[in-house]
Amino acid sequence: MTSSHDGRNTATVLAARDDARAQDGVRAEWMPYLPASSSPHAPADVDPALLTWAETVAPGGYTSRVVARGTRLRFSDVTGDACAHVLLFSAVAPWERLNVADTQKIPWQAYLGEGHPLLSGDGRVLATVVADSSGRHDAFCGTTSDAWNVHRYGDAAPEGPSPSGRGLFTLAAAKQGLEPRDLPPSVSFFQGVRVEADGGFHWLGSAGPAEVDLLAELPLVVLVANTAHPLDPRPEFTVGPLRIHAWRSTPTSTADDRATRTPELRRAYLNTLDHAEARGL
């Protein structure tokens, strides 16, 4: 007697235990790698022993993680079809969270790229984009809603064929003790949007396989939803796998050029350093 159609015997508690133990060491295409050093996709420029997070997020999947100050995170779009919708929260005070308006306003730049700070509403830098081989990102449109995906694809359920970003973020947030009301507008990486002269949005799409590195300037809760961009014009729900690797590095200091390029950036990084040092972070 079996409880599935694939011939696996899980009809009794002992059989189910044996079946579960038999899966030890089996790797799925989309999974976190434990320990992180065991990742089969470890970056060539990083010692695998230094990795603190390694995961492949499925198309239409999500993940969440708490990372230490100074952690460097690399998002890798290996097919050119990933779209990494990202939300950041202070792990010390999660009511401090990504503020997309300030992320555009403080650096006087609406388009994300290398050197761009991701700010909270408290004038502090949560993370900095420190490397970018794509240049196709979006800080305007946020992620998809259930209503939008039902309209576009006929389904929006997180376990369905075309999950909404909002639904995925809600699940990711719940794993970190956050509620739907805690979710602000997000940024996304690897699928670009530009603003036309008339104020409308122009879809750029992907630049092909690429990577983006973020540097955590404070301890962070990181939420990621890998789902289609709301402006993606393709009639079918299309998204590729997303690889994530993280390792310990050093947060931005006042000696770094990116912290002093403008008076506004200098103030933001000084606010961040003061906040971190006062709390012994």
Rosetta silent file (secondary structure, phi, psi, omega in degrees, C-alpha in Angstrom):
SEQUENCE: MTSSHDGRNTATVLAARDDARAQDGVRAEWMPYLPASSSPHAPADVDPALLTWAETVAPGGYTSRVVARGTRLRFSDVTGDACAHVLLFSAVAPWERLNVADTQKIPWQAYLGEGHPLLSGDGRVLATVVADSSGRHDAFCGTTSDAWNVHRYGDAAPEGPSPSGRGLFTLAAAKQGLEPRDLPPSVSFFQGVRVEADGGFHWLGSAGPAEVDLLAELPLVVLVANTAHPLDPRPEFTVGPLRIHAWRSTPTSTADDRATRTPELRRAYLNTLDHAEARGL
SCORE:     score description
SCORE:     0.000 S_00000001
   1 L     0.000  133.761  176.475    0.000    0.000    0.000 S_00000001
   2 L  -128.202  161.315  179.365    1.282    3.456   -0.895 S_00000001
   3 L  -108.161   13.188  179.380   -0.054    6.965   -0.365 S_00000001
   4 L  -144.499  172.561 -177.322    1.210    8.388   -3.663 S_00000001
   5 L   -94.257    2.608 -176.740    1.264    7.579   -7.355 S_00000001
   6 L  -102.295   11.209  175.448    5.056    7.353   -7.638 S_00000001
   7 L    84.951    0.871  179.958    5.424    4.009   -5.860 S_00000001
   8 L   -79.788  134.295 -176.093    6.849    5.421   -2.610 S_00000001
   9 L   -90.627  108.041  177.040    5.649    3.590    0.476 S_00000001
  10 L  -129.631   28.678 -172.792    4.357    6.025    3.098 S_00000001
  11 L   -73.930  -23.468  178.794    1.395    3.955    4.317 S_00000001
  12 L  -125.743  167.338  179.616    2.673    3.662    7.906 S_00000001
  13 H   -60.734  -44.877 -178.818    4.599    5.911   10.242 S_00000001
  14 H   -66.198  -39.121  178.330    7.715    3.750   10.007 S_00000001
  15 H   -66.043  -40.295  178.157    7.467    3.546    6.218 S_00000001
  16 H   -64.461  -38.689  177.171    7.039    7.284    5.990 S_00000001
  17 H   -62.433  -46.426 -179.154   10.076    7.758    8.224 S_00000001
  18 H   -63.805  -39.144  178.243   12.172    5.473    6.060 S_00000001
  19 H   -63.615  -43.252  179.802   10.980    7.221    2.921 S_00000001
  20 H   -63.364  -42.916 -179.365   11.840   10.628    4.354 S_00000001
  21 H   -67.043  -28.671  178.608   15.300    9.496    5.407 S_00000001
  22 H   -68.052  -18.836  179.585   15.898    8.074    1.955 S_00000001
  23 L   -84.207   -5.749 -178.759   15.565   11.594    0.558 S_00000001
  24 L   -59.918  127.890  179.688   18.555   12.795    2.602 S_00000001
  25 L    90.732  -11.492  178.458   21.141   14.251    0.258 S_00000001
  26 L   -75.199  134.483 -178.317   18.752   14.436   -2.692 S_00000001
  27 L  -109.631  133.180  174.660   18.909   17.845   -4.379 S_00000001
  28 L   -92.587  167.352  179.935   16.024   19.571   -6.055 S_00000001
  29 L   -69.067  -33.182 -179.531   16.409   22.106   -8.825 S_00000001
  30 L  -121.269  117.336 -176.497   15.114   24.881   -6.549 S_00000001
  31 L  -172.377  159.041  165.128   16.226   24.774   -2.926 S_00000001
  32 E   -78.765  148.593 -179.909   18.349   26.333   -0.185 S_00000001
  33 L  -106.562  123.333 -177.259   21.757   24.699    0.170 S_00000001
  34 L  -126.076  124.373   -7.185   22.751   23.664    3.683 S_00000001
  35 L   -67.337  165.240 -177.990   25.392   24.391    4.645 S_00000001
  36 H   -58.141  -30.116 -178.862   25.703   27.331    2.287 S_00000001
  37 H   -64.642  -14.257 -179.348   29.245   26.215    1.420 S_00000001
  38 H   -86.845    2.341 -179.142   27.729   23.176   -0.339 S_00000001
  39 L   -55.085  130.700  176.202   26.131   25.297   -3.073 S_00000001
  40 L   -77.081   -4.897 -177.453   26.811   23.807   -6.508 S_00000001
  41 L  -119.864   25.263 -177.265   26.690   27.339   -7.903 S_00000001
  42 L   -53.456  136.669  179.840   29.061   29.137   -5.511 S_00000001
  43 L   -58.301  141.040 -177.079   30.447   32.355   -7.063 S_00000001
  44 L   -65.947  -25.001 -176.952   33.879   31.902   -8.564 S_00000001
  45 L   -95.986   11.545 -178.837   35.191   34.986   -6.776 S_00000001
  46 L  -128.638  132.699  174.026   34.036   33.895   -3.301 S_00000001
  47 L   -65.557  119.989 -178.639   35.493   31.199   -1.060 S_00000001
  48 H   -54.101  -28.833 -179.439   32.566   28.781   -0.511 S_00000001
  49 H   -65.416  -18.928 -178.785   33.551   28.487    3.150 S_00000001
  50 H   -90.259   -6.821 -176.718   32.599   32.142    3.602 S_00000001
  51 E   -69.224  138.279  177.502   29.045   31.759    2.306 S_00000001
  52 E  -115.585   -9.369  178.638   26.239   32.389    4.796 S_00000001
  53 E  -155.629  129.049  176.181   23.274   31.956    2.421 S_00000001
  54 E  -145.352  126.376 -174.551   22.974   29.957   -0.783 S_00000001
  55 E  -160.484  145.786  166.992   19.670   29.249   -2.500 S_00000001
  56 E  -110.935  119.307 -178.229   18.033   28.851   -5.877 S_00000001
  57 E   -92.632  129.034 -176.999   14.562   30.379   -5.880 S_00000001
  58 L   -65.744  154.068  167.694   12.102   28.739   -8.235 S_00000001
  59 L   -57.001  125.087 -174.961   10.298   30.663  -10.955 S_00000001
  60 L    78.939   16.973 -179.234    7.238   31.928   -9.110 S_00000001
  61 E  -107.127  179.911 -179.376    8.903   31.237   -5.762 S_00000001
  62 E  -146.783  165.277  173.483    9.888   33.286   -2.732 S_00000001
  63 E  -156.287  167.883  175.396   12.353   33.314    0.119 S_00000001
  64 E  -150.305  155.497 -176.655   13.265   35.308    3.224 S_00000001
  65 E  -163.029  146.942  168.526   16.337   35.656    5.388 S_00000001
  66 E   -98.560  128.232 -179.427   17.835   37.675    8.220 S_00000001
  67 E  -124.942  151.289 -178.127   21.355   38.863    7.363 S_00000001
  68 L   -78.396  157.322  172.077   23.999   40.600    9.440 S_00000001
  69 L   -57.227  136.065 -179.120   25.290   44.113    8.868 S_00000001
  70 L    89.317    0.602  177.126   28.066   43.989    6.292 S_00000001
  71 E   -73.118  137.487  174.180   26.636   40.980    4.450 S_00000001
  72 E  -104.838  125.894 -178.446   27.067   41.075    0.679 S_00000001
  73 E  -111.713  133.273  176.884   24.203   39.505   -1.271 S_00000001
  74 E  -116.366  121.095  171.849   24.453   38.474   -4.890 S_00000001
  75 E   -98.055  128.742 -177.842   21.328   37.952   -6.981 S_00000001
  76 E  -121.905  120.004  173.476   22.035   36.013  -10.180 S_00000001
  77 E   -96.066  103.593 -170.137   19.644   35.856  -13.121 S_00000001
  78 L   -88.309  -12.682 -178.374   21.006   32.840  -14.958 S_00000001
  79 L  -116.885  -14.218 -174.085   18.504   32.745  -17.857 S_00000001
  80 L    89.191    4.095 -178.557   17.623   36.403  -18.415 S_00000001
  81 L  -118.067   -0.690  177.364   14.035   35.822  -17.254 S_00000001
  82 L   -69.435  154.411  171.312   14.274   36.212  -13.464 S_00000001
  83 L  -142.680  102.707 -174.401   12.644   39.209  -11.797 S_00000001
  84 E   -90.515  100.098  173.462   13.764   39.656   -8.203 S_00000001
  85 E   -83.333  128.524 -169.819   11.245   41.766   -6.301 S_00000001
  86 E  -128.948  135.471  170.115   12.950   42.788   -3.055 S_00000001
  87 E  -124.849  142.361 -179.591   11.834   44.257    0.256 S_00000001
  88 E  -125.466  139.761  176.521   14.184   45.213    3.101 S_00000001
  89 E  -134.112  147.228  170.372   13.445   45.758    6.791 S_00000001
  90 E   -65.356  128.089  178.088   15.691   46.593    9.715 S_00000001
  91 L   -73.576  -18.382  179.210   16.140   43.345   11.634 S_00000001
  92 L   -84.638  -39.765 -178.679   16.530   45.373   14.837 S_00000001
  93 L  -139.420   85.119 -169.549   13.426   47.521   14.356 S_00000001
  94 L   -65.698   -8.216  172.144   11.324   46.051   11.512 S_00000001
  95 L   -71.830  -15.137  170.720    9.023   49.057   11.398 S_00000001
  96 L   -88.074  119.123 -169.426   11.967   50.719    9.654 S_00000001
  97 E  -144.228  170.058 -179.841   11.660   49.492    6.099 S_00000001
  98 E   -53.224  132.683  175.363   12.444   50.229    2.476 S_00000001
  99 L  -121.793  106.486 -174.443   11.086   53.571    1.285 S_00000001
 100 H   -65.871  -36.475  179.923   11.073   53.691   -2.511 S_00000001
 101 H   -62.044  -46.728  178.884   10.404   57.442   -2.665 S_00000001
 102 H   -69.856  -30.837  176.624   13.466   58.263   -0.551 S_00000001
 103 H   -62.052  -30.913  176.262   15.498   55.668   -2.458 S_00000001
 104 H   -87.858  -36.136 -171.114   14.889   57.765   -5.576 S_00000001
 105 H   -76.550  -47.706 -172.446   14.928   61.196   -3.964 S_00000001
 106 L   -62.084  -43.089  177.462   18.057   61.203   -1.775 S_00000001
 107 L   -85.636    3.167 -177.279   20.532   60.260   -4.561 S_00000001
 108 L    55.310   43.806 -177.785   18.624   62.405   -7.108 S_00000001
 109 L  -154.752  120.744 -177.525   18.361   59.316   -9.312 S_00000001
 110 L   -86.782  -16.877 -174.962   15.259   57.258  -10.069 S_00000001
 111 L  -102.147  126.538 -176.821   17.056   54.423  -11.843 S_00000001
 112 L   -73.605  144.021  177.342   18.796   51.780   -9.777 S_00000001
 113 L  -173.859 -175.398 -177.636   22.397   50.873  -10.538 S_00000001
 114 L   -56.624  132.200 -179.408   25.846   50.474   -9.027 S_00000001
 115 L    91.056   -4.149 -175.759   26.353   52.850   -6.096 S_00000001
 116 L   -81.298  128.485  175.946   22.633   53.400   -5.505 S_00000001
 117 E   -83.847  144.973  172.951   21.516   53.375   -1.843 S_00000001
 118 E  -106.113  109.334 -168.492   18.269   51.688   -0.807 S_00000001
 119 E  -101.581  155.243  169.858   16.910   53.931    1.942 S_00000001
 120 E   -91.606  173.723  176.368   14.390   53.667    4.735 S_00000001
 121 L   -74.227   -3.897  178.889   11.900   56.368    5.619 S_00000001
 122 L   -99.073   13.544  176.133   14.150   57.320    8.533 S_00000001
 123 L    76.072   19.257  178.347   16.905   58.640    6.298 S_00000001
 124 L  -113.554  152.669 -179.822   19.178   55.637    6.758 S_00000001
 125 E   -88.620  115.457  176.819   20.711   53.383    4.123 S_00000001
 126 E   -77.231  -40.890  179.669   19.474   49.821    4.496 S_00000001
 127 E  -156.061  161.607  178.577   21.616   48.496    1.638 S_00000001
 128 E  -126.101  136.171  171.345   23.723   49.713   -1.258 S_00000001
 129 E   -75.530  110.702 -174.704   23.882   48.362   -4.805 S_00000001
 130 E  -106.831   -8.372  174.531   27.636   47.726   -5.064 S_00000001
 131 E  -156.524  145.116 -175.509   27.781   45.793   -8.343 S_00000001
 132 E  -159.093  114.936  176.674   25.461   45.555  -11.311 S_00000001
 133 L  -105.712    9.068 -178.166   25.947   43.864  -14.682 S_00000001
 134 L  -104.876  -58.985 -175.921   22.328   44.320  -15.787 S_00000001
 135 L    74.629    6.878 -179.273   21.266   47.976  -15.593 S_00000001
 136 L  -117.704   93.072 -176.290   17.644   46.864  -16.092 S_00000001
 137 E  -139.210 -179.150 -176.238   15.750   47.444  -12.867 S_00000001
 138 E  -151.772  127.925  174.057   12.651   49.211  -11.542 S_00000001
 139 L  -121.854   21.584 -178.653   11.835   51.409   -8.556 S_00000001
 140 L  -109.409  -45.781 -162.580    8.495   52.700   -9.885 S_00000001
 141 L   -92.684  -12.926 -176.058    5.985   49.908  -10.394 S_00000001
 142 L    67.815 -153.475 -178.924    6.289   47.707   -7.326 S_00000001
 143 L  -112.971 -177.812 -177.282    5.158   44.119   -7.669 S_00000001
 144 L   -84.377  151.084  174.984    2.021   42.416   -8.944 S_00000001
 145 L  -101.552  166.709  175.259   -1.259   42.134   -7.047 S_00000001
 146 H   -59.629  -44.982 -177.294   -3.676   39.216   -7.006 S_00000001
 147 H   -61.056  -39.295 -178.882   -6.189   41.213   -9.026 S_00000001
 148 H   -66.710  -44.835 -178.223   -3.603   42.052  -11.679 S_00000001
 149 H   -69.769  -33.949  174.200   -2.419   38.487  -12.141 S_00000001
 150 H   -63.018  -41.766  178.017   -5.961   37.141  -12.286 S_00000001
 151 H   -63.743  -43.710 -174.732   -6.672   39.738  -14.975 S_00000001
 152 H   -79.987  -44.027 -168.768   -3.476   38.955  -16.933 S_00000001
 153 H  -120.309   -9.684  179.169   -3.042   35.216  -16.458 S_00000001
 154 L    90.693   -1.630 -178.118   -6.234   33.902  -14.891 S_00000001
 155 L  -159.326  147.740  179.149   -4.642   32.912  -11.565 S_00000001
 156 L  -138.843    2.070 -175.761   -2.692   34.531   -8.733 S_00000001
 157 L   -62.038  141.289 -179.349   -2.496   31.884   -6.007 S_00000001
 158 L   -57.325  -30.960 -179.540    0.998   31.437   -4.491 S_00000001
 159 L   -93.717    3.750 -176.371    0.874   27.719   -5.275 S_00000001
 160 L   -91.701 -171.133 -175.434   -0.563   28.286   -8.760 S_00000001
 161 L   -78.805  -12.171 -177.321    1.009   28.758  -12.207 S_00000001
 162 L  -146.146   66.498 -174.715    1.207   32.569  -12.008 S_00000001
 163 L   -67.014  144.769  176.744    1.619   33.744   -8.399 S_00000001
 164 L   -80.274  152.022  176.222    1.407   37.434   -7.587 S_00000001
 165 H   -62.608  -39.471  179.704    4.300   39.226   -5.969 S_00000001
 166 H   -61.748  -42.300  178.177    2.025   40.492   -3.218 S_00000001
 167 H   -64.725  -40.649  178.549    0.925   36.956   -2.396 S_00000001
 168 H   -67.536  -42.031  177.425    4.495   35.690   -2.311 S_00000001
 169 H   -61.556  -37.234 -179.901    5.646   38.608   -0.163 S_00000001
 170 H   -61.800  -41.006  177.624    2.810   37.901    2.263 S_00000001
 171 H   -68.852  -43.366  179.246    4.060   34.350    2.759 S_00000001
 172 H   -62.218  -41.170 -179.132    7.686   35.453    3.056 S_00000001
 173 H   -64.049  -40.343 -177.981    6.738   38.147    5.567 S_00000001
 174 H   -60.372  -32.070  179.296    4.788   35.715    7.747 S_00000001
 175 L   -71.694  -12.252  178.470    7.940   33.633    8.215 S_00000001
 176 L  -114.595   16.999  177.861    9.619   36.695    9.735 S_00000001
 177 L    75.675   18.404 -179.940    6.721   37.708   11.991 S_00000001
 178 L  -104.765  154.977 -177.573    5.508   40.416    9.597 S_00000001
 179 L  -112.993  166.644  178.814    1.959   41.015    8.394 S_00000001
 180 H   -54.273  -34.142 -179.637    0.498   42.180    5.054 S_00000001
 181 H   -68.507  -14.073  179.655    0.120   45.702    6.457 S_00000001
 182 H   -84.771   -5.156 -171.626    3.907   45.784    6.947 S_00000001
 183 L   -91.837  111.340  176.765    4.617   45.431    3.216 S_00000001
 184 L   -87.845  178.940  170.948    5.562   48.688    1.447 S_00000001
 185 L   -58.617  145.793 -175.528    6.201   49.127   -2.289 S_00000001
 186 L  -108.617  168.885  167.951    9.165   47.065   -3.455 S_00000001
 187 E  -105.831  162.473  176.716   12.002   47.433   -5.936 S_00000001
 188 E  -138.146  151.538 -177.878   12.795   44.836   -8.576 S_00000001
 189 E  -120.991  143.302  171.337   15.941   43.740  -10.370 S_00000001
 190 L    92.367   -6.727  174.676   16.625   42.381  -13.886 S_00000001
 191 L  -130.194  110.219 -166.510   13.525   43.656  -15.726 S_00000001
 192 E   -90.469  151.215  175.714   13.897   47.325  -16.627 S_00000001
 193 E  -136.116  139.959  173.473   11.455   50.216  -16.885 S_00000001
 194 E  -126.910  156.363  179.638   12.076   53.796  -18.015 S_00000001
 195 E   -96.936  128.061  178.658    9.867   56.878  -17.864 S_00000001
 196 L   -77.587  167.740  179.793    8.906   58.491  -21.173 S_00000001
 197 L   -60.595  -28.761  179.865    8.779   62.250  -21.751 S_00000001
 198 L   -87.129    4.592  179.055    4.981   62.134  -21.377 S_00000001
 199 L    92.055   -6.483  177.831    5.266   60.424  -17.978 S_00000001
 200 L   -79.139  166.296 -179.125    4.332   56.970  -19.201 S_00000001
 201 E   -95.905  137.447  176.189    6.367   53.847  -18.548 S_00000001
 202 E  -113.232  123.695 -178.860    8.486   52.192  -21.240 S_00000001
 203 E   -79.156  122.660  175.939    9.245   48.501  -20.795 S_00000001
 204 E   -97.894  -32.002 -177.122   12.902   47.615  -21.357 S_00000001
 205 E    73.777 -150.966 -171.247   12.827   44.058  -20.120 S_00000001
 206 L   -91.383  153.394  171.092   15.953   42.040  -19.515 S_00000001
 207 L   -97.613    8.823 -176.450   19.578   42.622  -20.458 S_00000001
 208 L    95.486 -175.931  178.957   20.128   38.863  -20.429 S_00000001
 209 L   -51.987  133.608 -173.205   21.851   36.804  -17.729 S_00000001
 210 E  -160.557  172.435  178.818   23.252   39.196  -15.128 S_00000001
 211 E  -136.665  150.877  174.878   24.107   39.748  -11.478 S_00000001
 212 E  -134.826  132.199  176.200   23.419   42.396   -8.856 S_00000001
 213 E  -110.151  131.857  171.988   25.227   42.700   -5.514 S_00000001
 214 E  -112.219  144.385  175.422   23.719   44.428   -2.475 S_00000001
 215 E  -113.209  120.131 -179.745   25.675   45.353    0.646 S_00000001
 216 E   -74.426  116.867 -179.723   23.684   45.303    3.899 S_00000001
 217 L   -88.823  -13.549  174.820   24.448   48.524    5.778 S_00000001
 218 L  -139.965  164.232  170.851   22.350   47.411    8.775 S_00000001
 219 L   -59.928  132.005 -170.701   21.106   44.008   10.016 S_00000001
 220 E  -128.353  149.131  158.652   18.275   43.230    7.614 S_00000001
 221 E   -96.865  121.865 -177.743   15.228   41.099    7.023 S_00000001
 222 E  -110.937  123.489  174.200   15.305   40.390    3.291 S_00000001
 223 E  -112.267  135.242 -178.928   12.153   39.290    1.440 S_00000001
 224 E  -132.904  130.124  172.562   12.390   38.146   -2.183 S_00000001
 225 E  -121.505  121.186 -177.595    9.610   37.254   -4.615 S_00000001
 226 E  -101.681   88.298 -175.846   10.737   35.870   -7.972 S_00000001
 227 L  -145.886  166.255 -173.907    7.753   36.543  -10.214 S_00000001
 228 L   -60.205  144.750  177.563    6.866   38.324  -13.431 S_00000001
 229 L   -69.808  145.393 -177.854    7.057   42.129  -13.529 S_00000001
 230 L   -62.029  -23.223  179.235    3.657   43.883  -13.666 S_00000001
 231 L   -98.487    3.362 -179.970    4.528   45.524  -17.000 S_00000001
 232 L   -58.569  118.769 -173.924    5.917   42.394  -18.653 S_00000001
 233 L   -81.615   -7.136 -177.127    4.076   42.391  -21.999 S_00000001
 234 L   -65.540  134.456 -174.211    4.491   38.687  -22.730 S_00000001
 235 L   -66.547  -28.808  178.607    1.095   36.955  -22.828 S_00000001
 236 L   -96.099  145.320  175.078    2.328   33.931  -20.897 S_00000001
 237 L   -61.193  117.738 -173.673    3.571   34.102  -17.315 S_00000001
 238 L  -130.888  121.933  174.890    7.341   34.079  -17.783 S_00000001
 239 L  -158.496  144.856 -179.703   10.034   34.036  -15.115 S_00000001
 240 L  -107.257  174.911  179.908   13.321   32.174  -14.689 S_00000001
 241 L   -67.855  154.340  179.880   15.189   30.842  -11.657 S_00000001
 242 E  -125.544  124.075  175.580   16.989   33.204   -9.299 S_00000001
 243 E   -98.436  140.747  178.058   20.185   32.297   -7.484 S_00000001
 244 E  -128.177  129.545  171.906   21.117   33.984   -4.214 S_00000001
 245 E  -133.097  143.246  179.100   24.479   33.837   -2.473 S_00000001
 246 E  -139.766  149.146  178.566   25.592   35.880    0.529 S_00000001
 247 E  -152.666  161.149 -178.496   28.800   36.218    2.495 S_00000001
 248 E   -72.468  133.623  176.941   30.270   38.418    5.187 S_00000001
 249 L  -140.225 -153.981 -175.996   31.859   41.635    3.999 S_00000001
 250 L  -123.658  129.716  179.166   32.337   45.171    5.348 S_00000001
 251 L   -66.724  163.780  179.565   29.655   47.886    5.438 S_00000001
 252 L   -61.692  138.993  176.096   30.224   51.250    3.805 S_00000001
 253 L  -118.940  171.929  179.738   32.403   53.693    5.759 S_00000001
 254 L   -68.449  -10.393  176.972   32.977   57.418    5.431 S_00000001
 255 L   -83.011  -11.430 -179.243   36.212   56.565    3.610 S_00000001
 256 L   -83.895  136.009 -177.607   34.246   55.087    0.705 S_00000001
 257 H   -57.540  -37.387 -176.041   33.603   57.388   -2.230 S_00000001
 258 H   -64.941  -19.213 -179.162   29.964   56.326   -2.529 S_00000001
 259 H   -86.252   -7.630 -173.781   29.301   57.712    0.969 S_00000001
 260 L  -131.682   13.289 -175.123   30.510   61.211    0.162 S_00000001
 261 L   -67.092  -31.331  178.445   29.578   61.885   -3.472 S_00000001
 262 L  -138.818  160.108  176.774   26.822   64.349   -2.544 S_00000001
 263 H   -59.372  -35.867 -178.312   25.773   66.175    0.632 S_00000001
 264 H   -68.874  -41.087  178.267   22.567   64.120    0.741 S_00000001
 265 H   -67.871  -39.569  178.454   24.382   60.802    0.502 S_00000001
 266 H   -58.680  -44.671  179.656   26.914   61.865    3.113 S_00000001
 267 H   -64.067  -42.165 -178.593   24.104   62.676    5.537 S_00000001
 268 H   -62.992  -44.658 -179.961   22.327   59.370    4.841 S_00000001
 269 H   -70.783  -35.391  175.486   25.451   57.280    5.445 S_00000001
 270 H   -64.268  -40.776  175.621   26.371   59.292    8.548 S_00000001
 271 H   -58.815  -41.192 -178.814   22.857   58.678    9.900 S_00000001
 272 H   -66.872  -46.961 -179.745   23.329   54.981    9.231 S_00000001
 273 H   -64.093  -40.494  178.436   26.750   54.766   10.871 S_00000001
 274 H   -62.407  -43.721  179.581   25.568   56.721   13.913 S_00000001
 275 H   -61.447  -45.276 -177.155   22.556   54.410   14.282 S_00000001
 276 H   -68.371  -44.043 -177.123   24.696   51.284   13.985 S_00000001
 277 H   -68.146  -36.316  179.576   27.456   52.416   16.327 S_00000001
 278 H   -64.528  -25.356 -178.249   25.036   53.576   19.024 S_00000001
 279 L  -103.985    5.174  178.750   23.573   50.052   19.082 S_00000001
 280 L    65.940   31.902 -175.957   26.880   48.218   18.851 S_00000001
 281 L   -84.189    0.000    0.000   25.942   46.684   15.518 S_00000001
